């Protein structure tokens, strides 16, 4: 009788073990399908941003695609930060752009920013930029406007400039490849 009880318990354990294996395989299959679905949906999610303050235009980001309003906001921020400065805020203004610089160019751009900041501070120069138009091409924003350089209360130069921002989007993040003034 003990052998029959042993065989019965053994058969129950084998059946239970087989059932556990089947459940684990089913769960692994379901988790695999969920992973594929989530990976597929990651790039398709659109995030609509409604900024507070006096800004009334919404903008959106979907993977590596963005709205023109988003590009305009970025262009306004970058051009204002780099071209509307004074000796007291130059470092803060220039360094606010650094997180947007592509990683491969970060150190080079930081050195160039430090040179420009030193020049502005040493010569007590303030700059003001008045953007007049924004043009968007593939991976490039062109901002045109008037830039005034002032020493003390006297405008030293006032000229029309074309500010080119080359960029790329990666996983919904904006990276600056290059900045150029014509």
Secondary structure, DSSP 8 states (H G I E B T S, - for coil): -HHHHHHHHHHHHHHHHHHHHHHHHHHHHHHHHHHHHHHHHHTT-EEEE--SSS----EEEETTEE-HHHHHHHHHHHHHHHHSB-TTTHHHHHHHHHTTB-GGGHHHHHHHHHHHHHHHHHTTEEEEEEEEEEEEETTEEEEEEEEEEEETTEEEEEEEEEEEEEEEEETTEEEEEEEEE-
